Amino acid sequence: MVQLVEVEDEHFQQAQLGPEDEDDFTDTDSEISAESDWDPVEESLADRLYALRDVVPATTRGWVWDKVTYTTETVKSTLSFAGRAAWAISVSALLLGVPFALAYADDQQILAMEEEQRMREMGSEILGGGGAGNEQSTAERVGAALGQEGGAKPAL
């Protein structure tokens, strides 16, 4: 039969270094103390939510974190794409729209100048006699051009 004998190590028989008197020992690193400076009024919502991490299981916290991360990444990529699309559209509009607007304005100006030139030619024909064999006075020609039946009469 086997008999067990306890053998004590010499290391444990020697006295430990340090103070022998434990009356003046205070544990300053302890989380448990009689005097607490915790004030529930000063506790913020973030502190309360952080304290709930021990209540919610790790798997649930992981699932929620995955969903938050996925949503954040989706919103970031969507906003990034929208910003790039807006940039591309605005640059394209500027590169194509501004020259088109300038060309359109030039065409309108040329058309207005041509119309003004035609009006001047019509006015000079009416006021200048229009032809060599025409014996009518200027007032009669203006009246005929304006379509008056009785014609225009000179003021003199």
Backbone as JSON Lines, residues from 0, in Angstrom:
{"i":0,"aa":"M","n":[0.82,-1.15,0.0],"ca":[0.0,0.0,0.0],"c":[0.89,1.24,0.0]}
{"i":1,"aa":"V","n":[0.34,2.32,-0.63],"ca":[1.11,3.56,-0.78],"c":[0.67,4.54,0.3]}
{"i":2,"aa":"Q","n":[1.65,5.15,0.89],"ca":[1.36,6.13,1.93],"c":[1.87,7.49,1.48]}
{"i":3,"aa":"L","n":[1.04,8.51,1.62],"ca":[1.4,9.87,1.2],"c":[1.91,10.64,2.4]}
{"i":4,"aa":"V","n":[3.02,11.33,2.17],"ca":[3.61,12.14,3.22],"c":[3.74,13.57,2.67]}
{"i":5,"aa":"E","n":[3.35,14.55,3.46],"ca":[3.46,15.94,3.04],"c":[4.86,16.44,3.34]}
{"i":6,"aa":"V","n":[5.51,16.97,2.32],"ca":[6.85,17.51,2.48],"c":[6.75,19.02,2.29]}
{"i":7,"aa":"E","n":[7.19,19.77,3.29],"ca":[7.12,21.22,3.21],"c":[8.42,21.74,2.62]}
{"i":8,"aa":"D","n":[8.28,22.74,1.77],"ca":[9.43,23.36,1.12],"c":[10.07,24.36,2.07]}
{"i":9,"aa":"E","n":[11.38,24.46,1.99],"ca":[12.09,25.37,2.88],"c":[11.73,26.83,2.57]}
{"i":10,"aa":"H","n":[11.39,27.08,1.37],"ca":[11.05,28.44,0.95],"c":[9.83,28.95,1.72]}
{"i":11,"aa":"F","n":[8.87,28.08,1.95],"ca":[7.67,28.49,2.64],"c":[7.88,28.61,4.15]}
{"i":12,"aa":"Q","n":[8.93,28.06,4.64],"ca":[9.19,28.13,6.08],"c":[9.87,29.43,6.47]}
{"i":13,"aa":"Q","n":[10.5,30.1,5.54],"ca":[11.16,31.37,5.84],"c":[10.13,32.49,5.89]}
{"i":14,"aa":"A","n":[10.44,33.5,6.68],"ca":[9.53,34.64,6.79],"c":[9.68,35.52,5.55]}
{"i":15,"aa":"Q","n":[8.59,36.12,5.16],"ca":[8.62,36.98,3.98],"c":[9.14,38.35,4.34]}
{"i":16,"aa":"L","n":[9.75,39.0,3.36],"ca":[10.24,40.35,3.55],"c":[9.06,41.31,3.55]}
{"i":17,"aa":"G","n":[9.17,42.38,4.27],"ca":[8.12,43.37,4.29],"c":[7.64,43.61,5.7]}
{"i":18,"aa":"P","n":[6.7,44.51,5.85],"ca":[6.25,44.84,7.2],"c":[5.48,43.68,7.81]}
{"i":19,"aa":"E","n":[5.7,43.48,9.07],"ca":[5.02,42.43,9.8],"c":[3.65,42.9,10.27]}
{"i":20,"aa":"D","n":[3.55,44.21,10.46],"ca":[2.32,44.77,11.0],"c":[1.39,45.12,9.85]}
{"i":21,"aa":"E","n":[0.23,44.52,9.78],"ca":[-0.72,44.78,8.69],"c":[-1.81,45.76,9.1]}
{"i":22,"aa":"D","n":[-1.68,46.38,10.23],"ca":[-2.71,47.31,10.68],"c":[-2.72,48.59,9.85]}
{"i":23,"aa":"D","n":[-1.54,49.04,9.39],"ca":[-1.49,50.28,8.63],"c":[-1.64,50.06,7.13]}
{"i":24,"aa":"F","n":[-1.95,48.87,6.68],"ca":[-2.09,48.56,5.26],"c":[-3.47,49.0,4.77]}
{"i":25,"aa":"T","n":[-3.48,49.77,3.68],"ca":[-4.75,50.16,3.04],"c":[-4.65,49.81,1.57]}
{"i":26,"aa":"D","n":[-5.72,49.3,1.06],"ca":[-5.77,48.9,-0.36],"c":[-6.32,50.08,-1.16]}
{"i":27,"aa":"T","n":[-5.43,50.81,-1.82],"ca":[-5.87,51.97,-2.6],"c":[-6.31,51.58,-4.0]}
{"i":28,"aa":"D","n":[-5.93,50.43,-4.48],"ca":[-6.28,50.0,-5.83],"c":[-7.58,49.21,-5.86]}
{"i":29,"aa":"S","n":[-8.16,48.97,-4.75],"ca":[-9.35,48.14,-4.7],"c":[-10.54,48.88,-5.3]}
{"i":30,"aa":"E","n":[-11.37,48.17,-6.04],"ca":[-12.57,48.74,-6.61],"c":[-13.69,48.79,-5.59]}
{"i":31,"aa":"I","n":[-13.56,47.98,-4.56],"ca":[-14.59,47.94,-3.52],"c":[-14.09,48.77,-2.36]}
{"i":32,"aa":"S","n":[-14.81,49.79,-2.04],"ca":[-14.44,50.61,-0.9],"c":[-15.71,51.12,-0.24]}
{"i":33,"aa":"A","n":[-15.61,51.44,1.0],"ca":[-16.77,51.92,1.74],"c":[-17.13,53.34,1.3]}
{"i":34,"aa":"E","n":[-16.13,54.12,0.99],"ca":[-16.37,55.48,0.57],"c":[-16.41,55.52,-0.97]}
{"i":35,"aa":"S","n":[-17.52,55.9,-1.51],"ca":[-17.68,55.94,-2.95],"c":[-17.96,57.37,-3.39]}
{"i":36,"aa":"D","n":[-17.28,57.8,-4.43],"ca":[-17.54,59.13,-4.95],"c":[-18.46,59.08,-6.17]}
{"i":37,"aa":"W","n":[-19.13,57.96,-6.35],"ca":[-20.05,57.8,-7.47],"c":[-21.33,58.56,-7.2]}
{"i":38,"aa":"D","n":[-21.71,59.41,-8.16],"ca":[-22.93,60.19,-8.03],"c":[-23.82,59.87,-9.22]}
{"i":39,"aa":"P","n":[-24.99,59.27,-9.0],"ca":[-25.84,58.89,-10.13],"c":[-26.37,60.07,-10.93]}
{"i":40,"aa":"V","n":[-26.38,61.26,-10.34],"ca":[-26.86,62.44,-11.06],"c":[-25.88,62.83,-12.15]}
{"i":41,"aa":"E","n":[-24.58,62.62,-11.91],"ca":[-23.56,63.0,-12.88],"c":[-23.31,61.92,-13.94]}
{"i":42,"aa":"E","n":[-24.03,60.82,-13.85],"ca":[-23.84,59.74,-14.81],"c":[-24.54,60.09,-16.12]}
{"i":43,"aa":"S","n":[-23.83,59.97,-17.23],"ca":[-24.4,60.32,-18.52],"c":[-25.07,59.09,-19.15]}
{"i":44,"aa":"L","n":[-25.78,59.34,-20.22],"ca":[-26.44,58.25,-20.93],"c":[-25.41,57.29,-21.52]}
{"i":45,"aa":"A","n":[-24.3,57.84,-21.98],"ca":[-23.24,56.98,-22.53],"c":[-22.68,56.06,-21.45]}
{"i":46,"aa":"D","n":[-22.52,56.59,-20.22],"ca":[-22.04,55.75,-19.12],"c":[-23.02,54.63,-18.82]}
{"i":47,"aa":"R","n":[-24.28,54.94,-18.85],"ca":[-25.29,53.91,-18.57],"c":[-25.33,52.85,-19.67]}
{"i":48,"aa":"L","n":[-25.23,53.3,-20.92],"ca":[-25.21,52.33,-22.01],"c":[-23.95,51.47,-21.96]}
{"i":49,"aa":"Y","n":[-22.83,52.06,-21.59],"ca":[-21.59,51.31,-21.47],"c":[-21.69,50.27,-20.35]}
{"i":50,"aa":"A","n":[-22.42,50.59,-19.3],"ca":[-22.59,49.65,-18.2],"c":[-23.47,48.47,-18.61]}
{"i":51,"aa":"L","n":[-24.28,48.63,-19.64],"ca":[-25.14,47.54,-20.1],"c":[-24.38,46.46,-20.86]}
{"i":52,"aa":"R","n":[-23.11,46.68,-21.17],"ca":[-22.35,45.71,-21.94],"c":[-22.26,44.37,-21.22]}
{"i":53,"aa":"D","n":[-22.32,44.4,-19.9],"ca":[-22.27,43.15,-19.15],"c":[-23.62,42.45,-19.12]}
{"i":54,"aa":"V","n":[-24.7,43.19,-19.33],"ca":[-26.03,42.61,-19.3],"c":[-26.34,41.93,-20.63]}
{"i":55,"aa":"V","n":[-25.94,42.56,-21.74],"ca":[-26.22,42.02,-23.07],"c":[-25.17,40.97,-23.4]}
{"i":56,"aa":"P","n":[-25.58,39.78,-23.85],"ca":[-24.61,38.72,-24.17],"c":[-23.67,39.14,-25.31]}
{"i":57,"aa":"A","n":[-22.5,38.53,-25.32],"ca":[-21.47,38.87,-26.31],"c":[-21.94,38.58,-27.73]}
{"i":58,"aa":"T","n":[-22.69,37.51,-27.93],"ca":[-23.16,37.18,-29.28],"c":[-24.14,38.24,-29.79]}
{"i":59,"aa":"T","n":[-24.99,38.73,-28.89],"ca":[-25.95,39.76,-29.29],"c":[-25.22,41.07,-29.57]}
{"i":60,"aa":"R","n":[-24.23,41.4,-28.72],"ca":[-23.44,42.6,-28.97],"c":[-22.71,42.51,-30.3]}
{"i":61,"aa":"G","n":[-22.18,41.34,-30.62],"ca":[-21.5,41.15,-31.9],"c":[-22.45,41.31,-33.07]}
{"i":62,"aa":"W","n":[-23.66,40.75,-32.94],"ca":[-24.65,40.86,-34.01],"c":[-25.03,42.32,-34.23]}
{"i":63,"aa":"V","n":[-25.27,43.05,-33.13],"ca":[-25.63,44.47,-33.25],"c":[-24.48,45.24,-33.86]}
{"i":64,"aa":"W","n":[-23.25,44.97,-33.44],"ca":[-22.08,45.67,-33.97],"c":[-21.94,45.41,-35.47]}
{"i":65,"aa":"D","n":[-22.18,44.17,-35.91],"ca":[-22.11,43.85,-37.34],"c":[-23.15,44.64,-38.13]}
{"i":66,"aa":"K","n":[-24.36,44.74,-37.59],"ca":[-25.41,45.49,-38.28],"c":[-25.08,46.98,-38.35]}
{"i":67,"aa":"V","n":[-24.58,47.52,-37.26],"ca":[-24.21,48.94,-37.24],"c":[-23.07,49.2,-38.22]}
{"i":68,"aa":"T","n":[-22.09,48.32,-38.25],"ca":[-20.97,48.47,-39.17],"c":[-21.43,48.38,-40.62]}
{"i":69,"aa":"Y","n":[-22.29,47.41,-40.91],"ca":[-22.81,47.25,-42.27],"c":[-23.6,48.48,-42.7]}
{"i":70,"aa":"T","n":[-24.45,48.99,-41.8],"ca":[-25.25,50.18,-42.12],"c":[-24.35,51.39,-42.35]}
{"i":71,"aa":"T","n":[-23.35,51.54,-41.5],"ca":[-22.42,52.67,-41.64],"c":[-21.69,52.6,-42.97]}
{"i":72,"aa":"E","n":[-21.19,51.44,-43.32],"ca":[-20.46,51.29,-44.58],"c":[-21.38,51.53,-45.78]}
{"i":73,"aa":"T","n":[-22.63,51.06,-45.69],"ca":[-23.58,51.27,-46.78],"c":[-23.88,52.75,-46.97]}
{"i":74,"aa":"V","n":[-24.09,53.46,-45.87],"ca":[-24.37,54.9,-45.96],"c":[-23.15,55.64,-46.51]}
{"i":75,"aa":"K","n":[-21.97,55.27,-46.04],"ca":[-20.75,55.91,-46.55],"c":[-20.59,55.7,-48.05]}
{"i":76,"aa":"S","n":[-20.77,54.47,-48.5],"ca":[-20.58,54.19,-49.93],"c":[-21.66,54.87,-50.77]}
{"i":77,"aa":"T","n":[-22.89,54.93,-50.26],"ca":[-23.96,55.59,-50.99],"c":[-23.69,57.09,-51.11]}
{"i":78,"aa":"L","n":[-23.3,57.71,-50.01],"ca":[-23.0,59.14,-50.06],"c":[-21.78,59.44,-50.93]}
{"i":79,"aa":"S","n":[-20.81,58.55,-50.89],"ca":[-19.63,58.72,-51.73],"c":[-20.0,58.65,-53.21]}
{"i":80,"aa":"F","n":[-20.83,57.66,-53.55],"ca":[-21.27,57.53,-54.94],"c":[-22.1,58.74,-55.37]}
{"i":81,"aa":"A","n":[-22.99,59.2,-54.48],"ca":[-23.82,60.36,-54.82],"c":[-22.95,61.6,-55.02]}
{"i":82,"aa":"G","n":[-21.93,61.77,-54.21],"ca":[-21.04,62.91,-54.37],"c":[-20.28,62.86,-55.67]}
{"i":83,"aa":"R","n":[-19.78,61.67,-56.0],"ca":[-19.06,61.54,-57.28],"c":[-19.98,61.76,-58.47]}
{"i":84,"aa":"A","n":[-21.21,61.25,-58.38],"ca":[-22.16,61.44,-59.48],"c":[-22.52,62.92,-59.62]}
{"i":85,"aa":"A","n":[-22.74,63.61,-58.51],"ca":[-23.06,65.04,-58.58],"c":[-21.89,65.82,-59.17]}
{"i":86,"aa":"W","n":[-20.68,65.45,-58.82],"ca":[-19.49,66.12,-59.37],"c":[-19.42,65.9,-60.88]}
{"i":87,"aa":"A","n":[-19.61,64.67,-61.32],"ca":[-19.53,64.36,-62.75],"c":[-20.62,65.09,-63.53]}
{"i":88,"aa":"I","n":[-21.83,65.12,-62.99],"ca":[-22.93,65.79,-63.68],"c":[-22.69,67.29,-63.75]}
{"i":89,"aa":"S","n":[-22.25,67.89,-62.64],"ca":[-22.05,69.34,-62.66],"c":[-20.9,69.75,-63.58]}
{"i":90,"aa":"V","n":[-19.83,68.97,-63.6],"ca":[-18.71,69.29,-64.49],"c":[-19.13,69.12,-65.94]}
{"i":91,"aa":"S","n":[-19.87,68.05,-66.23],"ca":[-20.35,67.84,-67.61],"c":[-21.28,68.98,-68.03]}
{"i":92,"aa":"A","n":[-22.15,69.4,-67.13],"ca":[-23.06,70.5,-67.46],"c":[-22.29,71.78,-67.74]}
{"i":93,"aa":"L","n":[-21.25,72.02,-66.95],"ca":[-20.45,73.22,-67.18],"c":[-19.67,73.14,-68.48]}
{"i":94,"aa":"L","n":[-19.09,71.98,-68.75],"ca":[-18.27,71.85,-69.96],"c":[-19.11,71.86,-71.23]}
{"i":95,"aa":"L","n":[-20.34,71.36,-71.17],"ca":[-21.2,71.33,-72.35],"c":[-22.2,72.49,-72.37]}
{"i":96,"aa":"G","n":[-22.7,72.87,-71.21],"ca":[-23.77,73.87,-71.15],"c":[-23.29,75.29,-71.37]}
{"i":97,"aa":"V","n":[-22.16,75.65,-70.81],"ca":[-21.68,77.03,-70.95],"c":[-21.36,77.37,-72.41]}
{"i":98,"aa":"P","n":[-20.6,76.55,-73.14],"ca":[-20.38,76.88,-74.55],"c":[-21.67,76.91,-75.37]}
{"i":99,"aa":"F","n":[-22.6,75.99,-75.05],"ca":[-23.88,76.0,-75.77],"c":[-24.64,77.28,-75.49]}
{"i":100,"aa":"A","n":[-24.68,77.73,-74.25],"ca":[-25.39,78.95,-73.89],"c":[-24.75,80.16,-74.58]}
{"i":101,"aa":"L","n":[-23.43,80.2,-74.62],"ca":[-22.76,81.31,-75.29],"c":[-23.05,81.31,-76.8]}
{"i":102,"aa":"A","n":[-23.02,80.14,-77.42],"ca":[-23.31,80.05,-78.86],"c":[-24.76,80.44,-79.14]}
{"i":103,"aa":"Y","n":[-25.68,80.02,-78.27],"ca":[-27.09,80.36,-78.45],"c":[-27.29,81.88,-78.32]}
{"i":104,"aa":"A","n":[-26.62,82.48,-77.34],"ca":[-26.74,83.93,-77.18],"c":[-26.17,84.66,-78.4]}
{"i":105,"aa":"D","n":[-25.06,84.18,-78.95],"ca":[-24.5,84.79,-80.16],"c":[-25.46,84.67,-81.34]}
{"i":106,"aa":"D","n":[-26.09,83.5,-81.5],"ca":[-27.07,83.32,-82.58],"c":[-28.24,84.29,-82.43]}
{"i":107,"aa":"Q","n":[-28.73,84.44,-81.21],"ca":[-29.84,85.37,-80.97],"c":[-29.43,86.8,-81.29]}
{"i":108,"aa":"Q","n":[-28.2,87.14,-80.95],"ca":[-27.72,88.49,-81.23],"c":[-27.6,88.71,-82.74]}
{"i":109,"aa":"I","n":[-27.12,87.72,-83.46],"ca":[-26.99,87.83,-84.92],"c":[-28.37,87.95,-85.56]}
{"i":110,"aa":"L","n":[-29.34,87.15,-85.09],"ca":[-30.7,87.25,-85.63],"c":[-31.31,88.63,-85.36]}
{"i":111,"aa":"A","n":[-31.06,89.18,-84.19],"ca":[-31.58,90.51,-83.86],"c":[-30.93,91.57,-84.75]}
{"i":112,"aa":"M","n":[-29.63,91.41,-85.01],"ca":[-28.95,92.38,-85.89],"c":[-29.47,92.29,-87.31]}
{"i":113,"aa":"E","n":[-29.74,91.07,-87.81],"ca":[-30.29,90.91,-89.15],"c":[-31.68,91.52,-89.25]}
{"i":114,"aa":"E","n":[-32.5,91.31,-88.21],"ca":[-33.85,91.89,-88.21],"c":[-33.77,93.41,-88.19]}
{"i":115,"aa":"E","n":[-32.86,93.96,-87.42],"ca":[-32.69,95.4,-87.37],"c":[-32.24,95.95,-88.73]}
{"i":116,"aa":"Q","n":[-31.35,95.21,-89.41],"ca":[-30.88,95.63,-90.73],"c":[-32.04,95.62,-91.73]}
{"i":117,"aa":"R","n":[-32.88,94.6,-91.69],"ca":[-34.04,94.54,-92.59],"c":[-35.0,95.69,-92.33]}
{"i":118,"aa":"M","n":[-35.2,96.01,-91.04],"ca":[-36.09,97.12,-90.7],"c":[-35.52,98.44,-91.23]}
{"i":119,"aa":"R","n":[-34.2,98.61,-91.15],"ca":[-33.59,99.83,-91.66],"c":[-33.74,99.92,-93.17]}
{"i":120,"aa":"E","n":[-33.54,98.78,-93.85],"ca":[-33.7,98.79,-95.32],"c":[-35.12,99.11,-95.71]}
{"i":121,"aa":"M","n":[-36.09,98.54,-94.98],"ca":[-37.49,98.85,-95.28],"c":[-37.79,100.32,-95.02]}
{"i":122,"aa":"G","n":[-37.23,100.83,-93.97],"ca":[-37.45,102.24,-93.65],"c":[-36.81,103.16,-94.66]}
{"i":123,"aa":"S","n":[-35.63,102.8,-95.13],"ca":[-34.99,103.65,-96.13],"c":[-35.72,103.58,-97.46]}
{"i":124,"aa":"E","n":[-36.3,102.44,-97.82],"ca":[-37.08,102.34,-99.05],"c":[-38.35,103.18,-98.95]}
{"i":125,"aa":"I","n":[-38.95,103.12,-97.77],"ca":[-40.18,103.89,-97.6],"c":[-39.88,105.39,-97.62]}
{"i":126,"aa":"L","n":[-38.85,105.78,-96.89],"ca":[-38.55,107.21,-96.78],"c":[-37.72,107.72,-97.95]}
{"i":127,"aa":"G","n":[-36.97,106.87,-98.63],"ca":[-36.09,107.33,-99.69],"c":[-36.71,107.36,-101.06]}
{"i":128,"aa":"G","n":[-37.86,106.96,-101.25],"ca":[-38.49,107.05,-102.57],"c":[-38.68,105.7,-103.21]}
{"i":129,"aa":"G","n":[-37.9,104.78,-102.98],"ca":[-38.1,103.43,-103.47],"c":[-37.81,103.25,-104.93]}
{"i":130,"aa":"G","n":[-37.94,104.2,-105.77],"ca":[-37.67,104.03,-107.2],"c":[-37.63,105.38,-107.9]}
{"i":131,"aa":"A","n":[-37.15,105.43,-109.16],"ca":[-36.98,106.69,-109.89],"c":[-38.28,107.21,-110.44]}
{"i":132,"aa":"G","n":[-39.2,106.36,-110.87],"ca":[-40.45,106.8,-111.51],"c":[-41.57,107.06,-110.54]}
{"i":133,"aa":"N","n":[-41.33,107.06,-109.3],"ca":[-42.37,107.23,-108.31],"c":[-42.54,108.71,-108.01]}
{"i":134,"aa":"E","n":[-43.72,109.25,-108.23],"ca":[-43.99,110.67,-108.05],"c":[-44.71,110.96,-106.74]}
{"i":135,"aa":"Q","n":[-44.89,110.0,-105.87],"ca":[-45.61,110.21,-104.61],"c":[-44.71,110.91,-103.61]}
{"i":136,"aa":"S","n":[-45.35,111.61,-102.69],"ca":[-44.59,112.25,-101.62],"c":[-44.25,111.21,-100.55]}
{"i":137,"aa":"T","n":[-43.35,111.59,-99.69],"ca":[-42.92,110.67,-98.64],"c":[-44.06,110.3,-97.74]}
{"i":138,"aa":"A","n":[-44.91,111.24,-97.4],"ca":[-46.05,110.98,-96.51],"c":[-47.0,109.99,-97.15]}
{"i":139,"aa":"E","n":[-47.21,110.1,-98.48],"ca":[-48.1,109.16,-99.14],"c":[-47.5,107.75,-99.16]}
{"i":140,"aa":"R","n":[-46.19,107.66,-99.35],"ca":[-45.55,106.34,-99.35],"c":[-45.6,105.7,-97.97]}
{"i":141,"aa":"V","n":[-45.39,106.52,-96.91],"ca":[-45.48,105.98,-95.54],"c":[-46.89,105.51,-95.27]}
{"i":142,"aa":"G","n":[-47.87,106.29,-95.67],"ca":[-49.26,105.91,-95.47],"c":[-49.6,104.64,-96.23]}
{"i":143,"aa":"A","n":[-49.08,104.51,-97.46],"ca":[-49.34,103.31,-98.25],"c":[-48.67,102.1,-97.61]}
{"i":144,"aa":"A","n":[-47.46,102.29,-97.05],"ca":[-46.77,101.18,-96.4],"c":[-47.48,100.76,-95.13]}
{"i":145,"aa":"L","n":[-48.09,101.75,-94.45],"ca":[-48.8,101.42,-93.21],"c":[-50.2,100.9,-93.49]}
{"i":146,"aa":"G","n":[-50.68,101.02,-94.69],"ca":[-51.97,100.47,-95.07],"c":[-53.13,101.37,-94.79]}
{"i":147,"aa":"Q","n":[-52.9,102.67,-94.78],"ca":[-54.0,103.61,-94.53],"c":[-54.72,103.85,-95.87]}
{"i":148,"aa":"E","n":[-56.03,103.88,-95.81],"ca":[-56.8,104.03,-97.03],"c":[-56.79,105.45,-97.57]}
{"i":149,"aa":"G","n":[-56.91,106.4,-96.72],"ca":[-56.97,107.78,-97.17],"c":[-55.58,108.35,-97.45]}
{"i":150,"aa":"G","n":[-54.59,107.67,-97.01],"ca":[-53.24,108.14,-97.2],"c":[-52.89,109.2,-96.17]}
{"i":151,"aa":"A","n":[-51.64,109.47,-96.07],"ca":[-51.16,110.47,-95.13],"c":[-51.09,111.8,-95.82]}
{"i":152,"aa":"K","n":[-51.37,112.86,-95.12],"ca":[-51.36,114.19,-95.71],"c":[-50.2,114.97,-95.08]}
{"i":153,"aa":"P","n":[-49.51,115.75,-95.9],"ca":[-48.42,116.53,-95.34],"c":[-48.93,117.57,-94.36]}
{"i":154,"aa":"A","n":[-48.08,117.87,-93.39],"ca":[-48.48,118.82,-92.34],"c":[-48.48,120.26,-92.85]}
{"i":155,"aa":"L","n":[-47.83,120.6,-93.97],"ca":[-47.78,121.96,-94.48],"c":[-48.98,122.32,-95.24]}
